[in-house]
Amino acid sequence: MNKVALVTGGSRGIGLGIAKALAKEGFDLAINGVREEPQVAQTLTELRALGVRVVYLQGNIGTKDGRKQIIDGLREKYGHIDVLVNNAGVAPRTRCDVFEISEEDYDALMEINQKGTFFLTQEIAKWMADLKKADSDRQMSIVNITSVSAEIASVLRGSYCMSKAATSIMSTVFAIKMAEFGIPVYEIRPGVTETDMIEAVRETYHQGVKSGMTLEPRMGQPEDIGKVAAALIRGDLPYSTGQIISVDGGMNIKRM
């Protein structure tokens, strides 16, 4: 029986990079997204071509019903879970000064990036704990994808930064709780990564890289994060639960 990984937001961008890396490791996949399945059919076919089983679990993690739909589908399709990758997230609806953020936009972002991620993790973590109690040799893990924005603030993306900072401390809280069951929890902080999320400001980031924003002179790629996630999930960083891994080309290094 293959191990199963649930990757939220796994049909594109960083989530897809992680899904591909885990498929190459032999994980059967549960890919979550909000789009209708026909819209992601080609992506699912590409993942299945890597030789693993892939199911699509449509659902919005930002709603209680959406989270139930995802978990019910996972139980029905696989009956167990070994890895949770919390990747789903949204950018602010509008990039604006912190004085101008509306309550509606704030709530919409937090419902997915923080609240939804927390309550999905809560349910999956309880399920994992039960599975571990029944089989102490099971190797399971949780990986939370946050952002350098958990630490590097921007007044034009204030709510996004706050959501990622909250998810970062959530990762620490779950690392403490899941240690009781021998299940490690990690946080990956990507830097500026080539995905559709940055489309509106892509040129700005390209210019930033050229100007030395990162030590490595390129933007990150989804496969960069995928390789790091796979290493954590394989256990290549043992005795390291709760650690934050920055995959940002050196962006967060203090320098003169």
N, C-alpha and C positions, 0 to 999 in steps of 0.2 A: 504494500500500500504506500503510494507516494505521499510525501509531505505536501501540505496544502498551505498556500500563502494568499491572504486577502490583501490586495493593493487598492486602496481607495484612490479615485482619480487616476486609475491605471491605464486609461485608453489613449493617453497622449502625454507629451511633455516629459517631465521628470518621472512621473508614475510609470509611463511606458518604458522609459529607460531602465527602471528598476524591475518591471515585469519581465523584460527580455533577459536581464541578468539572472533572475531567479529561474526562468524557464531553462536557461542553459545549465543551471545547477540541478535540474531535474524536478523542480517543484511544479505540482499541478497548481493552476492559478484560478483565483476568483477575482475578476476585474470589476471594480465598481465605477460607475459613472452616471451622469444624469441624462445623457443622450439616449435616444431610442436605439435598440440593438442593431437595426439595419444601418444606422449611421456609423457604427464602429465595426461592421462586419469584416472589412478588409484587414483592420488591425488584429482582430481575433484570429483570422485565418493565418496571418503572419506569425502570431504567437504559437498557434497549433502546429505550424510547420517546424517548430523547434522540438517537436516530439513529446509534448505534454498535453494533458487535458486542460482545457480552458473554458470556463463558464463566465457569462456576463451577468452581473447583478445590478440592474438599474435601480437607482434610489438616491435621494438627496439626503446626505448625512445631517443636513441642517434641520431636518424635521423628525419628530418622534416616529411617525409612520414610515418615513423613508429608512430610518435605521432598522426598524423592525423588519421591513421588507428585505433588507440586505442580509440580516442575520438569519431570518427564516429561510431565505434562499440558500444560504451557505449550509445550514443544517440539512436541508433537503437534498442538495446536490452532492455534498461530500460527507456530512455527518461528523466532521471534526475539523480542527484548524491547528496549524503549527506556528504560523507566522502572521502577524498583523503589521502592515506598513501603512501608517497614517500619512497619506500624501495629499489627499484632496484639499483644495484651498482655492480661494478666489482673491483677485486683486480688488482694490477699491473701485467702486463704480465710477468715481471721478477723482482725479488727482487734484487736491485742493489744500489750501492752508488749513492748519489745525483749527483756526477760528471759524472755518466755514463748513466743517463736517456736519452733515445733517444726522439727526437721530435715526432716521430711516436707513440711511446708508451704513451707519455704524452697526445697527442691529443686523442688517442683511449680511455684512461681512463676518461679524462675530458668531452668528448662528452656524456658519459653516466652519470657519477657521478655528474657532475655539469651543463653543458649546457643543456643536455636533461631534467634533473630534473627541471631546472628553466623554460624552455619554456613549458613543460607539465603543470607545476603548473600555469603558467601565463594564459593558455587557460582555465584550469579547474576553476581557481579562478574567472575569468570573468563570466563564466557560473554560478558558485555559487552565485556571486553577483546579477546576474539577477534573479535567483530563489528566493533569499532572498527578493529582492525588490517586487516580486510578492506575497510572503507569508512571512511576517515578523516573524511568529511563527516557521518557519523551524529551526531545530537545526542542524547546519553543523559545520564541523571542518576539519582542515588540520593537519596531523602529519608527520613530516619529520624525517626519521631515518638517523642519521649521524654516529658518532663513537667517542670513546675517542680520536681517532687520530685527531679530530678537534682541540684538545688542547695538546695532548701528541705527540710530534714529534719524527720521526725516520728517520735517514739519509738513511736507506735501503728501505723506503717506502715514500719518499718525496712527490711524485706526489699524492699519495693516501691521505696523510695528508692534502695537499693543497686543494684537491677536497672536503674533508669533512669540512675543515674550511670555504671554500667558501659557501658550502651548509648551514652551520650554520648561517652565516650572512644573507643568503637568507631567512632563516626561520624568522629571526628578521624583515627583510624588509617586508615580507608578513604579519607578525603579525601586523605591523603598518598599512599597507594598508587595511587589512581585518577587522580591528577594526571598520572601517567606516560602515561596514555592519553587525556587531555583530557576526562575524565568528572567533572563536579563532584558533590560529596557535601554535603548540607546536613542540619542538624538543626532540627526544629521542636519547641519546648517549649510545649505547651498548658498553660493554667492550669485552673481549675475549669470544666469544660465539661458542659453538659446532655446526659448520656448515661445509659444504664442502669447503667453501672459505678458511678455515685455514688448509686444508688437508696437504699441503706441510710442514707446520711448527707446526703441532698439538703437537708433542712430546715436542718441545721447549716451547710451552705455558703450557703444563701439568707440565713441570719441573718448570716453572716460578710460577705457582700457588703453587706448593709444597714449593717453596722458599719464599713465602710471597708476591708475586706480587699483590695479592688481599687480602683484609681483610677476606672475606668469603672464606673458603678453597675449592673452586670448580670453575669450568668454568661455564659461563652462558649458559642457554638453550633458544632456541627460544620461548618456552612458557613463560619464564620470561618477555621477551619484549612484548609478546602478551598480558599478563595480564595488564601491565602498559599502553599499547596503548588503551586497552578496557576501563580502568579507565578514561583516558583522554577524550575519545570519549563519554563516558556516562555522562561526566560533573562532575566527582567526585573531580576534582580540579577546582572549579569555581573561577572566578575572577583572572585567572592566565595565560592569553594569553601571548605568547612570552617566556614562561619558558622553561628551559632546564632540562630534567630529565635524570640523569645518572643512567644507569642500568649496573653497572660494578663491583659489589661486593666490592666496596670501593677502587677500583684501583686508582682513581684520588685524594684520600685524602692525603694531605701533612702530613708527619709524620717523626719522628726522629728515 
